[in-house]
Amino acid sequence: MYVGTNRLQELSSLAEEVPLPTRPIRLTIVIPVTQTPAEFLTHLNGNIQEIETFLQTHARNFRLELLEIPIPPEITTQIEKLHKYYTSIIDKIPPTVQIFIEGRYATFETVLTTLIYSLASFNHQKLPPHSPPLGFKLRTGGVTADAIPPTEFIAQAIYESQDADLSLKATAGLHHPIRHYDTNLGVRMHGFLNIIGATLLAKHFQLSKDVIIQILNTENPNDFQFSKQGFMWKDYKITTAEIEALRNRSFHSFGSCDFNDPRVDLKALSFNLSISSE
């Protein structure tokens, strides 16, 4: 279950009114966007307290697995300050919770490399023992045309995050599996199969950015092939076992505000209906 801290009270009330599963519901909690370092710290402390209170109240019904935290633009290029914030966050949550950091960019290109480097260097030098490595949350779209990053930016994010051994999580604009033209926005939007496939293949084969761009720009579903043995894009193939291993250290998941569109589109694609045994 995915929920913002601003709706934890609502979820708490609902949990007291309706029957819940006997096993704890796994939670991903996202902390709201802030604009300044001071606002970030103030809201972070308050949000962590809200999370702690919620989990103590509903310890039998919910388990926090993942925390998503957007970093203010003002500090996204300041390595030492970012490291201090990462330490502050880790000190406040259970050691089993995985954290994904999202940079809120004024422009797409300015801070990507610095933010990825800050996460990678923290994981290698300052990560406390037994804590899961920090991951990188990549925003891949929005409700306006100018909120959709160009393919070159997505490719750069994939290339650098995989080179830095960061787990990647993608969000926003990923309603459909294959890259396509959106008539409402008048722009091409990224497909979640393109991004997942590009990330896994980039890590496994150490692909160049040019090849990653080709995968991201693919609009023909037939270029993506699935079988019981694995996944293939054109001549690049990885096995099911390799995909399972990469899920733990390469591509974590993607988020979509629509639950049905991804399912409907996948069901409509022929490779989802007939799984080859080859």
QUIURJO-V273881 format. One record per pair of residues at least 24 apart in sequence whose C-alpha atoms are under 6 Angstrom apart, sorted by sequence separation. I is the first residue (numbers start at 1). J is the second residue. D is the distance in Angstrom with one decimal. If there is no record, write none. Layout:
i->(I	I)
j->(J	J)
d->(D	D)
This chain:
i->(4	1	2	3	4	5	2	142	66	68	70	73	135	137	139	140	141	142	65	66	67	68	69	70	71	73	135	136	137	138	139	140	141	66	70	137	139	77	98	100	99	100	101	102	25	26	27	36	95	100	101	24	25	26	27	30	33	35	77	100	24	26	27	28	29	30	31	34	24	28	79	145	179	158	162	178	120	227	227	228	227	155	155	155	175	167	174	167	168	169	171	167	168	169	170	171	172	169	175	176	175)
j->(29	27	28	29	30	31	29	172	97	99	101	104	166	168	170	171	172	173	97	98	99	100	101	102	103	105	167	168	169	170	171	172	173	99	103	170	172	111	132	134	134	135	136	137	61	62	63	72	131	136	137	61	62	63	64	67	70	72	114	137	62	64	65	66	67	68	69	72	63	67	118	185	219	199	203	219	164	275	276	277	277	209	212	213	256	249	256	250	251	252	254	251	252	253	254	255	256	254	261	262	262)
d->(5.4	4.9	4.8	5.1	4.7	5.8	6.0	5.7	5.4	5.9	5.9	5.6	5.5	5.9	5.9	5.9	4.8	5.4	4.9	4.8	4.8	4.9	5.1	4.4	5.1	6.0	4.9	5.1	4.7	4.8	5.1	5.5	4.2	5.8	5.7	5.8	5.9	5.9	5.5	5.8	5.3	4.4	5.2	4.7	6.0	6.0	5.8	5.7	5.1	5.3	5.6	4.3	4.6	5.0	4.7	5.8	5.7	5.0	5.6	5.7	4.6	6.0	5.7	4.7	5.0	4.6	5.4	5.8	5.8	5.7	5.5	5.6	5.2	5.9	5.7	6.0	5.7	5.3	4.7	5.7	5.9	6.0	5.7	5.6	5.9	5.1	5.7	4.5	4.8	5.4	5.5	5.5	5.7	5.2	4.6	4.6	6.0	5.6	5.8	5.1	5.4)
